[in-house]
């Protein structure tokens, strides 16, 4: 059974495979990680190992670099030794599932794997960083004084 809800899910890696690449010519490879959510839903994430460059924010790295960074972010420490990929079985991480509509059908695809668990805050800021950020948001603006119908300029906490 595949995923039927989009968003970030806590998952466990339950299987791995390395195959010929689906979208790149030889000698490219695809790395496959089978993931399973707490509700039993499972699917496969695919990462390409090739010299092709990524797109968008990843245009400065090859698919091999992008996939390697992803694997490393979920705990794979064996570099290019893909024969040891099965050491990831049992690793808990997150997967981002995206809903896609195509030809009148709805699919839920594993778009990203790894990242924060979604079960708590990101890295806490220091007291000094918090104070600096709050001060920069509530500092008086050089504009005219606000009227009763507009919030205080620059104060995100002002009543609206």
Backbone as numpy.savetxt, mean C-alpha at the origin, in Angstrom:
# Nx Ny Nz CAx CAy CAz Cx Cy Cz
-12.55 -18.88 -2.47 -13.39 -17.70 -2.47 -12.51 -16.46 -2.47
-12.76 -15.54 -3.36 -11.99 -14.32 -3.45 -12.54 -13.22 -2.56
-11.86 -12.10 -2.53 -12.30 -10.94 -1.75 -13.52 -10.32 -2.41
-14.42 -9.80 -1.59 -15.64 -9.17 -2.12 -15.86 -7.78 -1.56
-14.84 -7.25 -0.86 -14.91 -5.91 -0.29 -13.60 -5.21 -0.60
-13.69 -3.98 -1.12 -12.45 -3.26 -1.39 -11.95 -2.59 -0.12
-10.70 -2.15 -0.17 -10.08 -1.51 0.98 -8.89 -2.30 1.48
-8.39 -1.88 2.64 -7.20 -2.52 3.22 -7.65 -3.66 4.13
-7.03 -4.82 3.94 -7.36 -6.02 4.71 -6.11 -6.57 5.39
-6.27 -7.05 6.61 -5.20 -7.80 7.26 -5.21 -9.19 6.66
-4.04 -9.66 6.22 -3.95 -10.94 5.53 -2.74 -11.72 6.02
-2.75 -13.01 5.66 -1.61 -13.88 5.91 -1.20 -14.50 4.58
0.09 -14.60 4.34 0.58 -15.25 3.12 0.47 -16.75 3.34
-0.24 -17.43 2.41 -0.46 -18.86 2.57 0.15 -19.68 1.44
0.72 -19.03 0.44 1.35 -19.76 -0.66 2.21 -18.84 -1.50
3.14 -19.42 -2.24 4.03 -18.64 -3.12 4.27 -19.40 -4.41
4.65 -18.68 -5.44 5.04 -19.30 -6.70 5.89 -18.31 -7.49
6.72 -18.82 -8.38 7.47 -18.00 -9.32 7.20 -18.60 -10.70
6.75 -17.74 -11.65 6.38 -18.21 -12.98 7.01 -17.31 -14.04
6.87 -17.73 -15.29 7.23 -16.85 -16.40 6.34 -15.61 -16.30
6.87 -14.46 -16.69 6.11 -13.22 -16.58 4.91 -13.22 -17.52
3.82 -12.66 -17.03 2.58 -12.56 -17.81 2.65 -11.43 -18.84
3.30 -10.31 -18.47 3.27 -9.14 -19.33 4.64 -8.68 -19.83
5.68 -9.44 -19.59 7.03 -9.06 -20.03 7.69 -10.26 -20.69
8.54 -10.01 -21.70 9.21 -11.13 -22.38 10.29 -11.77 -21.52
10.67 -13.00 -21.87 11.77 -13.69 -21.18 13.00 -12.80 -21.19
13.77 -12.83 -20.17 13.82 -13.76 -19.05 12.99 -13.31 -17.83
12.08 -12.37 -18.02 11.30 -11.83 -16.90 10.52 -12.92 -16.16
10.27 -12.66 -14.88 9.55 -13.59 -14.01 8.42 -12.86 -13.31
7.46 -13.62 -12.83 6.44 -13.09 -11.93 6.55 -13.81 -10.60
6.47 -13.04 -9.53 6.44 -13.57 -8.17 4.98 -13.53 -7.74
4.49 -14.63 -7.21 3.10 -14.74 -6.77 3.05 -15.02 -5.28
2.21 -14.29 -4.58 1.97 -14.54 -3.16 0.47 -14.75 -2.98
0.09 -15.91 -2.47 -1.31 -16.17 -2.18 -1.59 -15.65 -0.78
-2.62 -14.82 -0.67 -2.97 -14.21 0.62 -4.35 -14.66 1.04
-4.57 -14.64 2.35 -5.88 -15.02 2.88 -6.25 -14.06 4.00
-7.49 -13.56 3.95 -8.00 -12.67 4.98 -8.58 -13.47 6.14
-8.92 -12.76 7.20 -9.46 -13.41 8.40 -10.78 -14.13 8.12
-11.52 -13.66 7.11 -12.81 -14.28 6.79 -12.67 -15.47 5.84
-11.44 -15.82 5.49 -11.19 -16.96 4.60 -11.05 -16.59 3.14
-11.36 -15.34 2.78 -11.21 -14.90 1.39 -9.73 -14.96 1.02
-9.44 -15.42 -0.20 -8.05 -15.46 -0.63 -7.93 -15.09 -2.10
-6.73 -14.68 -2.46 -6.43 -14.31 -3.83 -4.91 -14.27 -3.96
-4.44 -13.95 -5.15 -3.01 -13.89 -5.42 -2.58 -12.46 -5.74
-1.43 -12.05 -5.19 -0.76 -10.81 -5.58 0.37 -11.22 -6.52
0.57 -10.41 -7.57 1.62 -10.69 -8.54 2.56 -9.50 -8.62
3.87 -9.79 -8.57 4.90 -8.77 -8.75 5.83 -9.20 -9.86
6.11 -8.30 -10.76 6.96 -8.61 -11.91 8.43 -8.37 -11.59
9.27 -9.28 -12.05 10.73 -9.14 -11.96 11.23 -8.98 -13.39
11.48 -7.73 -13.78 11.95 -7.45 -15.14 12.71 -6.13 -15.14
13.30 -5.82 -16.29 14.01 -4.54 -16.44 13.09 -3.43 -16.94
11.80 -3.74 -17.13 10.83 -2.71 -17.52 10.68 -1.71 -16.39
10.48 -0.44 -16.74 10.28 0.58 -15.73 8.81 0.66 -15.35
8.57 1.04 -14.10 7.21 1.21 -13.60 6.57 2.45 -14.21
5.38 2.74 -13.76 4.62 3.90 -14.25 4.33 4.85 -13.10
3.97 6.07 -13.43 3.57 7.04 -12.42 4.66 7.28 -11.40
4.30 7.14 -10.12 5.27 7.37 -9.04 6.41 6.37 -9.05
6.28 5.30 -9.82 7.30 4.26 -9.85 8.13 4.30 -11.14
8.01 5.35 -11.92 8.68 5.44 -13.22 10.20 5.52 -13.11
10.72 5.79 -11.93 12.17 5.89 -11.75 12.82 4.56 -11.36
12.02 3.47 -11.26 12.54 2.17 -10.85 12.06 1.08 -11.79
12.87 0.03 -11.88 12.45 -1.11 -12.69 11.43 -1.94 -11.92
10.72 -2.80 -12.65 9.75 -3.69 -12.00 10.46 -4.60 -11.01
11.70 -4.98 -11.31 12.47 -5.81 -10.37 12.73 -5.04 -9.08
13.08 -3.77 -9.17 13.31 -2.96 -7.97 12.02 -2.78 -7.18
10.93 -2.48 -7.87 9.64 -2.26 -7.21 9.20 -3.52 -6.47
9.26 -4.66 -7.14 8.86 -5.92 -6.52 9.80 -6.27 -5.38
11.11 -6.05 -5.57 12.07 -6.32 -4.50 11.80 -5.47 -3.26
11.47 -4.19 -3.46 11.15 -3.31 -2.33 9.90 -3.79 -1.60
8.90 -4.24 -2.37 7.67 -4.74 -1.77 7.95 -5.99 -0.95
8.69 -6.92 -1.52 9.02 -8.15 -0.79 9.80 -7.85 0.48
10.75 -6.94 0.38 11.55 -6.57 1.55 10.66 -5.93 2.61
9.69 -5.12 2.20 8.82 -4.44 3.16 7.95 -5.41 3.95
7.72 -6.61 3.43 6.91 -7.59 4.17 7.79 -8.65 4.84
9.11 -8.44 4.82 10.00 -9.29 5.59 10.90 -10.22 4.82
10.89 -10.19 3.50 11.76 -11.07 2.73 13.16 -10.48 2.73
14.12 -11.20 3.31 15.48 -10.68 3.46 16.49 -11.45 2.64
16.04 -12.23 1.65 16.96 -13.07 0.90 17.25 -12.53 -0.50
16.99 -11.25 -0.73 17.33 -10.61 -1.99 16.77 -11.32 -3.19
17.64 -11.59 -4.16 17.22 -12.20 -5.40 17.10 -13.71 -5.37
17.29 -14.34 -4.23 17.16 -15.79 -4.13 15.68 -16.16 -4.01
15.01 -16.19 -5.15 13.57 -16.46 -5.15 13.24 -17.91 -4.85
14.25 -18.78 -4.80 13.99 -20.17 -4.44 13.57 -20.28 -2.97
13.80 -19.22 -2.20 13.44 -19.20 -0.78 12.17 -18.40 -0.50
11.42 -18.08 -1.56 10.22 -17.26 -1.41 9.22 -17.87 -0.42
9.22 -19.20 -0.32 8.28 -19.87 0.58 8.51 -19.51 2.05
9.63 -18.86 2.37 9.85 -18.42 3.75 8.85 -17.34 4.15
8.14 -16.78 3.19 7.12 -15.77 3.49 5.79 -16.40 3.92
5.62 -17.70 3.72 4.38 -18.35 4.15 4.25 -18.19 5.66
3.09 -17.72 6.08 2.84 -17.46 7.49 3.02 -16.01 7.89
3.62 -15.19 7.01 3.82 -13.77 7.32 2.47 -13.07 7.27
2.23 -12.23 8.27 1.00 -11.43 8.32 1.34 -10.02 7.85
0.48 -9.46 7.00 0.70 -8.14 6.45 -0.67 -7.57 6.07
-0.68 -6.57 5.22 -1.93 -6.03 4.71 -1.96 -6.13 3.20
-3.16 -6.13 2.67 -3.34 -6.09 1.21 -4.44 -5.08 0.91
-4.22 -4.29 -0.11 -5.23 -3.35 -0.56 -5.96 -3.97 -1.74
-7.25 -4.14 -1.57 -8.11 -4.73 -2.58 -8.87 -3.61 -3.27
-8.88 -3.63 -4.59 -9.59 -2.59 -5.36 -10.70 -3.22 -6.18
-11.85 -2.56 -6.17 -13.01 -2.98 -6.94 -12.86 -2.45 -8.36
-13.03 -3.33 -9.35 -12.89 -2.96 -10.75 -14.13 -3.44 -11.49
-14.72 -2.55 -12.30 -15.84 -2.94 -13.15 -15.35 -3.02 -14.58
-15.61 -4.15 -15.24 -15.16 -4.34 -16.62 -16.19 -5.19 -17.35
-16.66 -4.70 -18.48 -17.61 -5.42 -19.31 -18.84 -5.87 -18.53
-19.31 -5.01 -17.63 -20.50 -5.32 -16.85 -20.27 -6.26 -15.68
-19.04 -6.65 -15.46 -18.71 -7.53 -14.33 -17.93 -6.76 -13.28
-18.02 -7.20 -12.05 -17.28 -6.59 -10.95 -16.22 -7.57 -10.47
-14.99 -7.08 -10.34 -13.87 -7.88 -9.87 -13.24 -7.18 -8.68
-12.65 -7.95 -7.78 -11.90 -7.40 -6.66 -10.47 -7.91 -6.79
-9.56 -6.98 -7.08 -8.17 -7.34 -7.36 -7.24 -6.91 -6.23
-6.22 -7.71 -5.98 -5.19 -7.34 -5.03 -4.28 -6.33 -5.72
-4.33 -5.08 -5.26 -3.55 -4.03 -5.90 -2.20 -3.83 -5.24
-2.18 -3.86 -3.93 -0.94 -3.61 -3.18 -0.86 -4.61 -2.05
0.36 -4.90 -1.66 0.58 -5.76 -0.50 1.63 -5.09 0.35
1.49 -5.23 1.67 2.43 -4.62 2.59 1.94 -3.28 3.07
2.72 -2.66 3.90 2.34 -1.37 4.46 1.88 -1.54 5.90
1.33 -0.49 6.44 0.91 -0.55 7.83 -0.29 -1.46 7.98
-0.48 -1.96 9.16 -1.53 -2.95 9.40 -2.92 -2.34 9.42
-3.01 -1.05 9.59 -4.33 -0.44 9.69 -4.93 -0.64 11.07
-4.19 -1.23 11.99 -4.70 -1.49 13.32 -4.09 -0.56 14.35
-3.81 0.64 13.97 -3.23 1.58 14.92 -2.65 2.76 14.17
-2.14 3.71 14.92 -1.62 4.91 14.28 -0.27 4.67 13.61
0.06 5.57 12.70 1.40 5.56 12.12 2.37 6.03 13.19
3.62 6.22 12.85 4.63 6.65 13.82 4.20 7.94 14.51
4.29 7.95 15.81 3.89 9.12 16.60 4.85 10.27 16.38
4.32 11.47 16.38 5.13 12.67 16.26 5.62 13.09 17.65
6.76 13.77 17.67 7.27 14.26 18.95 6.41 15.44 19.40
6.50 15.76 20.70 5.74 16.89 21.25 6.13 18.19 20.54
7.42 18.35 20.23 7.87 19.57 19.55 7.28 19.66 18.14
7.24 18.53 17.42 6.67 18.53 16.07 5.18 18.83 16.11
4.48 18.27 17.08 3.05 18.54 17.23 2.82 20.02 17.49
3.57 20.58 18.44 3.42 22.00 18.78 3.70 22.89 17.58
4.74 22.56 16.81 5.08 23.36 15.64 3.96 23.32 14.60
3.43 22.13 14.36 2.37 22.01 13.36 1.09 22.73 13.78
0.71 22.58 15.05 -0.50 23.26 15.53 -0.31 24.76 15.47
0.86 25.24 15.89 1.13 26.68 15.86 1.05 27.23 14.44
1.55 26.47 13.47 1.52 26.97 12.09 0.09 27.02 11.54
-0.80 26.19 12.09 -2.19 26.20 11.62 -3.02 27.28 12.27
-2.68 27.67 13.50 -3.52 28.64 14.20 -2.89 30.02 14.31
-1.74 30.19 13.69 -1.08 31.50 13.70 -2.01 32.52 13.04
-2.09 33.71 13.59 -2.96 34.72 12.98 -2.48 35.07 11.57
-3.44 35.15 10.68 -3.13 35.50 9.30 -3.04 37.00 9.16
-2.27 37.48 8.19 -2.13 38.92 8.02 -3.39 39.58 7.45
-4.39 38.80 7.09 -5.63 39.34 6.51 -6.44 40.05 7.59
-7.52 40.69 7.15 -8.41 41.41 8.05 -9.03 40.45 9.06
-9.49 40.98 10.17 -10.11 40.17 11.21 -11.35 39.47 10.65
-11.60 38.26 11.09 -12.75 37.52 10.58 -14.06 38.12 11.08
-15.08 37.89 10.30 -16.41 38.32 10.71 -17.09 37.14 11.40
-18.25 37.38 11.95 -18.97 36.32 12.65 -19.36 35.18 11.72
-19.43 35.45 10.41 -19.86 34.42 9.47 -18.71 33.60 8.90
-17.46 33.95 9.20 -16.33 33.20 8.68 -15.45 32.75 9.84
-14.81 31.61 9.70 -13.94 31.14 10.77 -12.70 32.02 10.87
-12.08 32.00 12.03 -10.85 32.77 12.23 -9.84 32.34 11.18
-9.22 33.29 10.52 -8.26 32.99 9.46 -7.12 32.13 9.99
-6.86 31.04 9.30 -5.75 30.18 9.66 -5.99 29.27 10.85
-7.15 29.32 11.48 -7.42 28.48 12.65 -8.35 27.34 12.26
-7.80 26.12 12.12 -8.64 25.00 11.69 -9.60 24.55 12.77
-9.43 25.05 14.01 -10.29 24.64 15.11 -11.42 25.63 15.37
-11.45 26.73 14.61 -12.46 27.76 14.83 -13.85 27.25 14.46
-14.88 27.67 15.20 -16.24 27.26 14.85 -16.62 27.80 13.49
-17.45 27.06 12.78 -17.86 27.47 11.43 -19.28 27.96 11.45
